[in-house]
Amino acid sequence: MNSPSTILYFTSSFPDHKTLYGFMEKVDPEVVKYVEVGFPSSDPRYDGPEIRETHEIAEKNFHNGDLEQYAEILGKKGVRTYLLTYYRDLARQSSDFIPHLRDSGFSGVIVPDLLVDYSSIAADVISEIQDSMDFIPFFNPATPDGVIERISRMAESWIYYGLQPATGIHIPYDLEEVSRRILDLLPGREVNFGFGIRSMGQIGKIMGLGSKGVAIGTLLVPMVRGNRLSDFVELQKQIREVQDHVKG
């Protein structure tokens, strides 16, 4: 059994480019498989208050060139980089935005509101993205099984499954039941879980259920805001211990 991997989420240019770049330099490729870079948005509708605040700050600091530098440093480590963007922000970009991301070293795009708020055009958007790079389907417990199966057939990439309807919130749920649903629905696919994961206990339990990886975002916000690099390094060490225990 391969050791489960970890996915990290950072909002681009929060709290500023230099600080975040320092965190990218400290990403441990032995622990982290993918990094999601959030495109700053004025309406991050599926994010909780902590990540919403990062968007407000990042919008003031963001430059497209920041994305290229993040992908470059992560690529040198062998860590794949994915852009997480809301559809309205993606639609505002020029026609060469997606090809430019690919050329800059990004592996794919995640659009968490696409299948819910823009379902009528989702297939066309997915096709357009996949002309250049991977489209990462994002589902949550409210996504109908039929939609999960149909969209998953359109993409050969890994699957992103949100345990909560938004990041950084805590609605009671049965972790094993929710996890098993998607794993049983998509046997053999790489399913990674995120949205609402805040502790080593949750990380270990999800990995133990058969997840290929766990995404962490809100947990990182205070570290990045305070430029607490040593805490970030320690967190990765703790996650590595959980990974090794599950691999056991």
Secondary structure as GFF3:
##gff-version 3
##sequence-region A 1 248
A	DSSP	beta_strand	5	11	.	.	.	ID=ss1
A	DSSP	alpha_helix	17	25	.	.	.	ID=ss2
A	DSSP	beta_strand	32	38	.	.	.	ID=ss3
A	DSSP	alpha_helix	49	61	.	.	.	ID=ss4
A	DSSP	alpha_helix	64	77	.	.	.	ID=ss5
A	DSSP	beta_strand	80	84	.	.	.	ID=ss6
A	DSSP	alpha_helix	87	91	.	.	.	ID=ss7
A	DSSP	alpha_helix	97	104	.	.	.	ID=ss8
A	DSSP	beta_strand	106	110	.	.	.	ID=ss9
A	DSSP	alpha_helix	114	117	.	.	.	ID=ss10
A	DSSP	three_ten_helix	119	121	.	.	.	ID=ss11
A	DSSP	alpha_helix	122	130	.	.	.	ID=ss12
A	DSSP	beta_strand	134	136	.	.	.	ID=ss13
A	DSSP	beta_strand	138	139	.	.	.	ID=ss14
A	DSSP	alpha_helix	145	154	.	.	.	ID=ss15
A	DSSP	beta_strand	159	162	.	.	.	ID=ss16
A	DSSP	alpha_helix	175	185	.	.	.	ID=ss17
A	DSSP	beta_strand	191	194	.	.	.	ID=ss18
A	DSSP	alpha_helix	200	208	.	.	.	ID=ss19
A	DSSP	beta_strand	213	216	.	.	.	ID=ss20
A	DSSP	three_ten_helix	218	220	.	.	.	ID=ss21
A	DSSP	alpha_helix	221	225	.	.	.	ID=ss22
A	DSSP	alpha_helix	229	247	.	.	.	ID=ss23
###
